[in-house]
């Protein structure tokens, strides 16, 4: 097929690669414009932008798609289908209607649960035991379109958002290739009206650990916000990101240090297994503890 691909972050890169490897004609790649990044704040292309250039594909990065000129340029591609994976812009109806077969979105949840911006984070934070990928026919609503294909995966007690992100990205790449191959035989099924939840964008204000919460919630918060934005607490006078954790035995006043890197919560305790000081790289707990004078209480 003649495909327009629209994606921006690392999640989308395996999808683009899979489309090319499957022999589809990716006639253009749309992505978010380069953003200032790093200490020098130099403009850096998105992961999709960089990979598309390596693959020799045409890259377009309009800041918006509302202008008639941009919509006409899109339509002039005469694509069979649009494939969207974490693009980051709401698509106007003129864009959705331009490809002959419309646009398909690769969404990282089992719709209608976790429509919206942060489905992977929210699924872990909520304690879901399962998530997955849906290939959805796009329409004007936010992730409301009918579903063509889906695939599920369990969420384990060892999953962080980073680990689940990578697994779902590979699943999405495989499932979109399958969907395009089977498209004439697939029936788009409307999403159920019950069970709708929204995955609101993560607010950094959510990231501070409240040790008075049950250990299960603290554990899920830490894993769900890893690696970004990273749950955090104060150890002494130092702000420290907590990037991986597990449930542990022990009780005490919320925030009490129970030895090693075990911290008491409102109910139970958690063991921190990876942490990061400000301006430093993330390290395993054993490396963090080496030479660190741990306080009696974490704030």
ChimeraX attribute file (.defattr): number of C-alpha atoms within 10 A of each C-alpha:
attribute: neighborCount
match mode: 1-to-1
recipient: residues
	/A:1	15
	/A:2	18
	/A:3	22
	/A:4	23
	/A:5	27
	/A:6	26
	/A:7	26
	/A:8	26
	/A:9	16
	/A:10	16
	/A:11	22
	/A:12	23
	/A:13	22
	/A:14	19
	/A:15	27
	/A:16	23
	/A:17	15
	/A:18	18
	/A:19	21
	/A:20	16
	/A:21	10
	/A:22	14
	/A:23	11
	/A:24	15
	/A:25	15
	/A:26	21
	/A:27	16
	/A:28	20
	/A:29	23
	/A:30	21
	/A:31	27
	/A:32	22
	/A:33	17
	/A:34	15
	/A:35	12
	/A:36	12
	/A:37	11
	/A:38	9
	/A:39	6
	/A:40	7
	/A:41	9
	/A:42	11
	/A:43	12
	/A:44	14
	/A:45	18
	/A:46	20
	/A:47	18
	/A:48	28
	/A:49	26
	/A:50	14
	/A:51	17
	/A:52	22
	/A:53	12
	/A:54	9
	/A:55	12
	/A:56	8
	/A:57	16
	/A:58	13
	/A:59	18
	/A:60	15
	/A:61	17
	/A:62	13
	/A:63	11
	/A:64	14
	/A:65	18
	/A:66	15
	/A:67	10
	/A:68	10
	/A:69	10
	/A:70	14
	/A:71	17
	/A:72	14
	/A:73	10
	/A:74	20
	/A:75	17
	/A:76	11
	/A:77	15
	/A:78	15
	/A:79	21
	/A:80	16
	/A:81	22
	/A:82	25
	/A:83	26
	/A:84	26
	/A:85	24
	/A:86	18
	/A:87	19
	/A:88	14
	/A:89	14
	/A:90	13
	/A:91	18
	/A:92	15
	/A:93	13
	/A:94	15
	/A:95	19
	/A:96	20
	/A:97	17
	/A:98	21
	/A:99	21
	/A:100	14
	/A:101	14
	/A:102	17
	/A:103	24
	/A:104	26
	/A:105	23
	/A:106	29
	/A:107	26
	/A:108	31
	/A:109	27
	/A:110	21
	/A:111	26
	/A:112	21
	/A:113	19
	/A:114	24
	/A:115	20
	/A:116	17
	/A:117	19
	/A:118	16
	/A:119	27
	/A:120	23
	/A:121	26
	/A:122	24
	/A:123	22
	/A:124	27
	/A:125	21
	/A:126	12
	/A:127	17
	/A:128	13
	/A:129	12
	/A:130	14
	/A:131	23
	/A:132	23
	/A:133	24
	/A:134	26
	/A:135	28
	/A:136	28
	/A:137	23
	/A:138	24
	/A:139	19
	/A:140	12
	/A:141	8
	/A:142	12
	/A:143	23
	/A:144	20
	/A:145	21
	/A:146	21
	/A:147	24
	/A:148	20
	/A:149	21
	/A:150	21
	/A:151	16
	/A:152	15
	/A:153	16
	/A:154	12
	/A:155	18
	/A:156	13
	/A:157	15
	/A:158	12
	/A:159	18
	/A:160	25
	/A:161	24
	/A:162	16
	/A:163	13
	/A:164	22
	/A:165	18
	/A:166	14
	/A:167	14
	/A:168	23
	/A:169	23
	/A:170	17
	/A:171	22
	/A:172	28
	/A:173	22
	/A:174	16
	/A:175	21
	/A:176	26
	/A:177	19
	/A:178	13
	/A:179	18
	/A:180	17
	/A:181	13
	/A:182	12
	/A:183	15
	/A:184	8
	/A:185	9
	/A:186	13
	/A:187	11
	/A:188	15
	/A:189	13
	/A:190	14
	/A:191	18
	/A:192	12
	/A:193	8
	/A:194	8
	/A:195	10
	/A:196	13
	/A:197	14
	/A:198	16
	/A:199	17
	/A:200	14
	/A:201	12
	/A:202	16
	/A:203	8
	/A:204	12
	/A:205	9
	/A:206	14
	/A:207	20
	/A:208	18
	/A:209	22
	/A:210	21
	/A:211	23
	/A:212	15
	/A:213	16
	/A:214	17
	/A:215	24
	/A:216	19
	/A:217	22
	/A:218	24
	/A:219	27
	/A:220	28
	/A:221	30
	/A:222	29
	/A:223	28
	/A:224	29
	/A:225	28
	/A:226	22
	/A:227	18
	/A:228	16
	/A:229	17
	/A:230	22
	/A:231	26
	/A:232	23
	/A:233	19
	/A:234	15
	/A:235	17
	/A:236	14
	/A:237	10
	/A:238	11
	/A:239	15
	/A:240	18
	/A:241	27
	/A:242	28
	/A:243	27
	/A:244	26
	/A:245	25
	/A:246	19
	/A:247	18
	/A:248	17
	/A:249	12
	/A:250	16
	/A:251	18
	/A:252	15
	/A:253	16
	/A:254	22
	/A:255	21
	/A:256	19
	/A:257	20
	/A:258	19
	/A:259	12
	/A:260	12
	/A:261	18
	/A:262	22
	/A:263	28
	/A:264	28
	/A:265	26
	/A:266	19
	/A:267	18
	/A:268	19
	/A:269	28
	/A:270	27
	/A:271	22
	/A:272	22
	/A:273	18
	/A:274	19
	/A:275	25
	/A:276	19
	/A:277	16
	/A:278	10
	/A:279	6
	/A:280	9
	/A:281	8
	/A:282	17
	/A:283	15
	/A:284	14
	/A:285	20
	/A:286	13
	/A:287	13
	/A:288	16
	/A:289	14
	/A:290	8
	/A:291	7
	/A:292	8
	/A:293	9
	/A:294	14
	/A:295	13
	/A:296	13
	/A:297	16
	/A:298	19
	/A:299	18
